[in-house]
Amino acid sequence: MKKILLPTDFSENSINAIHYALEFFKNEACEFYVLNVQKVSSFVSDDLISMKPSDTIFNSLISSSIEQIKLLINNLENTFGNGLHVFKSNVDYDNFIDAINQLVDIEDIELIVMGTRGNSKLDKRIFGSNTIRVIQRCSCSVLVIPNDYKYSEIKDIVFPTNYYSEYKPNDLSTLVGLANKYDYVVHVIHVKDSEHLTGNQENNRAFLDVCFTNIDHSFLELDQGNLYNVITKHIVENSIDLLAMMSRRHSFLERLFITHPVERFTFDLKVPLLVMEN
């Protein structure tokens, strides 16, 4: 059974990402771990005054979140009614990234699915920055769902690379597994930074060709230009359904974040983004 982590701040955008995950894996047996992480600033002096003597600080902090998650899971079960899906509630009072990494390690989570924004203007910045930190610091593949993006059947995936990274089969297991299972077409694209590939780049390109042997795939060279603009234009003009990247040294993601503000990138996503673990 696939194990998937669904962080939420109970905002519409985080709930939308959860709905996307349930549609995405509607034909697959899954355990969904719904996680809410409370932060210190959410506990103010008024809460201390209203506490009963028998209450503990921890229980007071998380009691509301526990009830919200129960209600959320009940709504998900009633709305989707999928017997293949099991839900587990999790509330933590911790650093956001530490809480996620701990649950990933304990439960052997395979994938994190989350949105890009939260409730208010402040939450947009906080939850969005949390999404960025999850991408950069969590030891698990992450599927990021754009604001208000609704699920539609996936056919074509773009995997950008500069061919500098030396891949291992396990690095691409999430992408290869999904493409094999659902017959996705993978388009490997390279945004030119020189006229010719080096010998190492040629070897890494050949390795990708071997990894995708059993998958319908293609290789495409794109002209030089602003990385964000080039990749966005390609996605829109070719009706791409999913963008997949590696998070590691010399990755396309690293180059993209250098040339485009990372916060704006996560907010301006046109399609879901799959970032595979580093």
N, C-alpha and C positions, 0 to 999 in steps of 0.2 A: 504494500500500500504506500503510495507516494505521500510524503510529509511536507506540508506547505505552511509557511508562516505568514500571517496576515496582520501586520501592525495597523492599529487604528487610533485616531484621536476622536472618533465618532463624528467627524465632519462629513459632509456630503461627498467630498472628493475621495476620502479614504474608504467610505462605504461603496462608492462607485468602483474603486479598484477591487474590493472584495467581490462584488457582483461579477466583474470581469473574470476574476479567477475561477468562480464557480461555473461560468459559461465555458471558459477555456478548457477546463478539465471535467466537463459534464459527463463524459463517457469513461472516466477513469476513477478507480477507487482511490480516495484521498482522505487523509487526516488533516484537517485545517486547524491550526493553532492560532486563535484570535487573541492578539496581545495588545494591551494598553499599558503604557508606562507613565506613571505619575512622576512629577518633578517637584523639588523642594518648594519652589515659589508658589505652587498651587495650594499650599497649606499655610493659611494666614492666621493671625492672632484670634480672630473671631471664631475660627474653628476650635481653637484651644479652649476658649471660654465656654462654648456650647457642649463640650465633651462631658459625658457622664464619668464618674469616678472609676467605673469598671472598664471603660474603654481604653484601648491602647492607641498610641499615636498611629501605628502602622494600620490597624484595622479601620480607624477613622479616615485615614488617607485613601484607602482602597475600596471601602464599602460601596461608595457610589459607582465606581468603575465596574465593580463586580456585578452590580444590578444592571448597569447599562450593557455589559457584554452578554448577560443572560438574555436580556430583551432582544439584543441584536441577533444572537444565535437563534432564538425562537422565531424571529421574523424571517431569517434566512431559511430555516427548515420549512416554514409554512409557505414561503414564496417559491422556493425551488423544488422542494419535496424530492430530493435526489437520494435514493437509498444507498448510492455508492459513496456518499460523503458523510464523514463523521466530524463533529466540531468539538474542540476543547478550548475552554476559556483560560486565559492567563492574564493576571494583573501583577505588575511589578512596580516597585518604588526604587528607582535606580537611574544611573546614567543610561540614556536611550540606547547607545551602541553596546554598552556592556550587557544590558538586559537582553538585547537581541542575540548577541554572540553566545551568551550563556545558554539561552533556549536552543539555539542552533546546535550547540555542542551536546547538550543533554539529550535532546530528542532526535538527533541526527537529521535535522531539517535539510531538505534538498533544494528548496527554492523559497525566496521571499517575494511576495507580491505586495506592492504598495503604490499609493498615489504620490502626487507631487506637491499638493497644497493642503492647507488646513482650513479652519473655520473663518477666522477674521483676518484682517490685514496683517496683524502680528503673527498669527498662526501660519499664514502663507509663508512667511519668512522662516519661522521655526521649523515647521514640518518639512518645508522644501529643503532647508539646510540639513535636516535629519536624513532626508532621502539621499542627498549627496554624500553624507558621511557613511551611510549604509553601503552605497556603491563603492566607496573608497576603502572602507575599513572592515567590512564584514566578510567572514570566511565562507561565503555561500553565494550562489548565483542569485541575481535580483531581477525581477520583472517590474519595470516602472510604467504605470499607466497614466497618460496625460489627463489633465483636467477635463471632466465631462466626456471622456472618450468612451463610446459604447462598443461592446463586443461585436465583431463581424468575423466571418470565417477567414482564416489566414491561408493564403496561397503562396505569397512571395516574401522572402526574407532577404534583407541586405546585410552582408557581413563585411564591413570596411576593414582594411588592413594596409599597413605600409610594408609588410613582409619582413620587417626587422626582427620580429619575435620568433624564437624557436619554439614551436608548439609541441606539446605532448598530447597523445590521444585523450587523456583525462581532462585536459583543459577545455576541450570542445564537446565533452560528453553530453552536456545539457542541450546544446544546439543539435548535435547529431541525433540524440535520442528523440527529440521532438520532430525533427525533419523525417526521420525514418518512420515514426509511428503515424504521423498525420500527412505524409507525402507532400511536405513543403518543398518549394523550389528555393534553393539558396544561391544568391548572386554575390559572389566575392568581388568587391570593387577596390581598386587601388587608385588613390588620388596622386598623380605623378608629382614627385619632387625632383626628378631628374629624367633625362631622356632614356636611360637604360637601367635595368635592375643589376645589382651587384651579384656576385656568385652566391653569397649567402641568401640574398633575397630570392634568387631563382630556386634554391634548395627549399626554402620555406614555402614558396608557392607550390612546388611539386609535392611537398608533404601534405598541404591542404587538399590538393587534388586526390591524394590517396585516402585521406580521412573521409572525404565526401564521395568515395567511389560508388556507394550504393544509394546515393542521393542525386536527384536531378539538380545539377549545379552548373554555374558558368563563371567565367572570369572576365572582368571588364576594367579597362583602363579609362580613368576620367582625367580631363585636363586640369592643370594646376589652377589654384584659386583659393579663396577663403574656404576653409574646410567646412565650416557650418553651412555656408551658402551652397556649396557644391553638393553636399550630402542631402540637404533639405530639398533642393531643386530636383535631385534624382528621385527621391522618395515620392514627391508630389507628381512629377511627370510620368512615373512608371507604376503608380498605384501600388506602392510597396505597403505591406501590412505589418511588418515588424522589423525593427532595427536591432541587430545583435552585435555586441562588441566584447572585447577582452579588456579587463582592468588589470594592467600590468605595465611594467617598464617598456617603453618604446611602443606602447599600444596606440591605436587610432584615438581612443578615448583621451589619453594623455595629451596628444597633440591638439585635439579639439578643445580641451579645457584651457590650453595655453592661448589659443587664438580666439576664444569666445568665452564671455563671462559664464562661469559654471552655473550660477543661480538662474540666469536668464535661459541657459540651455535647457535645464530641467523644466522650467515653466513653459518654454516654447516648443516642446516636443510635439511632433505631428502624428506620430504613431507610437505604440508601446516600444519600450527599450529593454532588451534583455542584456544585462551585463554579467558575463561569466566570471566566476571567482578567480582571483589572482593567485 
